[in-house]
Amino acid sequence: MGYVKELRKMIGKRPVILVGSVVIIINEENKVLLQQRSYPYGVWGLPGGLMELTESTEDCARREVLEETGLVIGEIELVSVYSGPQNFVRAENGDQFYVVTIVYETRDILDGSLRVDGDESLNLEYFDLSRLPENMVGSHQKAIGDYLSKNNS
């Protein structure tokens, strides 16, 4: 059983701080890989998820990318860290949490081929950085915007 599920058994729906990682994966055509999520249904976002006990945020990023996309990534670079009241989430099941999200970037795909995991993903697709889908996780859209600002300055 995962850390978050164990924690929820103890604390119920009360607010908690959780740490997660997402990765901006850029291919050789300078497009970003997005995952159409099964939760919230149909919304596009960056591959990533919540950290498990004993993991570093880098390990979390690599594990989540492998689980959700089938890709093994190598070197990753820190883009930004997001936290604060604007990162409060109330899940459909009533769970409440403040998420600290660490955003990484990589162009270093070591192995694997794209595959939809069928559990957390509905689709995987590379998008032009200037033509992102409208129905995106807001914080992921902000992270990509910050990444673009950082790399175009």
C-alpha positions in Angstrom: 0.0 0.0 0.0 1.3 3.5 -0.9 2.3 6.1 1.7 -0.6 8.4 1.0 -3.2 5.6 1.3 -1.7 4.6 4.7 -1.6 8.2 5.8 -5.3 8.7 4.9 -6.3 5.6 6.9 -4.8 7.4 10.0 -6.0 11.0 9.4 -9.1 10.7 7.3 -9.9 13.7 5.0 -8.1 16.3 7.1 -5.7 18.6 5.3 -2.1 17.4 5.0 1.0 18.5 3.2 2.1 16.2 0.3 5.2 16.5 -1.9 5.2 15.6 -5.6 7.2 15.9 -8.7 6.3 16.5 -12.3 8.6 16.5 -15.4 8.6 18.6 -18.5 9.8 16.1 -21.1 11.0 17.8 -24.3 11.6 15.8 -27.4 13.9 16.4 -30.3 11.2 18.4 -32.1 11.0 20.7 -29.1 7.6 19.5 -28.1 6.4 18.7 -24.6 4.9 15.4 -23.5 1.5 15.6 -21.9 -0.6 13.0 -20.2 -4.4 13.0 -20.5 -5.4 12.0 -17.1 -8.1 9.7 -15.9 -8.4 12.0 -12.8 -9.5 14.6 -13.2 -11.0 12.9 -16.2 -9.7 14.1 -19.6 -7.6 16.9 -18.2 -4.0 17.2 -19.7 -1.0 17.5 -17.4 2.7 16.7 -17.0 3.7 13.2 -16.0 4.3 13.0 -12.3 2.8 12.2 -8.9 3.3 12.0 -5.2 6.5 11.0 -3.4 6.7 7.7 -1.5 8.6 7.2 1.7 12.4 6.8 1.2 12.3 8.5 -2.3 14.0 11.7 -3.3 12.0 14.1 -5.4 14.2 13.1 -8.3 13.5 9.4 -7.7 9.8 10.2 -7.6 10.0 12.1 -10.9 11.7 9.2 -12.6 9.4 6.5 -11.1 6.2 8.4 -12.0 7.4 9.1 -15.6 8.2 5.4 -16.1 4.8 4.3 -14.6 2.8 6.8 -16.5 4.6 6.9 -19.9 6.8 3.8 -20.2 9.9 6.1 -20.6 13.1 5.9 -18.7 14.6 9.3 -18.2 18.2 10.2 -17.3 19.4 13.7 -16.2 16.8 16.0 -14.9 17.1 19.7 -14.1 15.2 21.7 -11.5 12.8 24.2 -13.1 10.9 25.5 -10.0 9.2 24.6 -6.7 5.5 25.6 -6.1 3.8 25.7 -2.7 1.4 27.8 -0.7 -2.3 28.3 -0.3 -2.9 28.5 -4.0 -1.8 24.8 -4.1 -4.7 23.6 -1.9 -6.6 20.7 -3.4 -9.9 19.1 -2.3 -10.2 15.8 -4.2 -13.5 14.5 -5.4 -13.5 12.0 -2.5 -13.1 14.8 0.0 -9.4 14.4 0.8 -7.7 17.7 1.4 -4.1 18.6 0.9 -1.6 21.3 0.2 0.8 20.1 -2.5 4.5 21.1 -2.8 5.3 20.4 -6.4 8.8 20.2 -7.7 9.1 20.7 -11.4 11.9 19.1 -13.4 12.8 19.3 -17.1 14.6 16.7 -19.2 15.5 16.0 -22.8 17.3 12.9 -21.7 15.2 9.9 -22.7 17.3 6.8 -22.1 14.9 3.9 -22.9 11.4 2.8 -23.4 8.5 3.6 -25.7 5.4 5.6 -25.0 2.6 3.5 -23.6 -0.6 4.6 -21.8 -0.7 2.9 -18.4 -4.5 2.5 -18.5 -4.9 3.4 -14.9 -3.9 7.0 -14.5 -3.6 7.9 -18.2 -6.1 8.0 -21.1 -3.6 9.3 -23.7 0.0 10.5 -24.2 0.9 13.1 -26.8 3.6 15.6 -27.6 2.4 19.1 -28.0 4.0 22.2 -29.5 5.0 24.5 -26.6 3.0 27.3 -28.2 -0.2 25.2 -28.7 -1.0 23.5 -25.4 -4.5 22.0 -24.9 -7.0 24.3 -23.2 -8.1 21.7 -20.6 -4.9 21.5 -18.7 -4.0 21.3 -15.0 -3.6 25.0 -14.1 -0.4 24.6 -12.1 1.2 22.5 -14.9 0.3 25.2 -17.4 2.0 27.7 -15.1 5.0 25.5 -14.8 5.4 25.2 -18.5 5.0 29.0 -18.8 7.7 29.5 -16.2 10.0 27.0 -18.0 9.5 28.9 -21.3 10.2 32.3 -19.6 13.4 30.9 -17.9 14.7 29.4 -21.2 13.8 32.4 -23.4 15.4 35.0 -21.3 
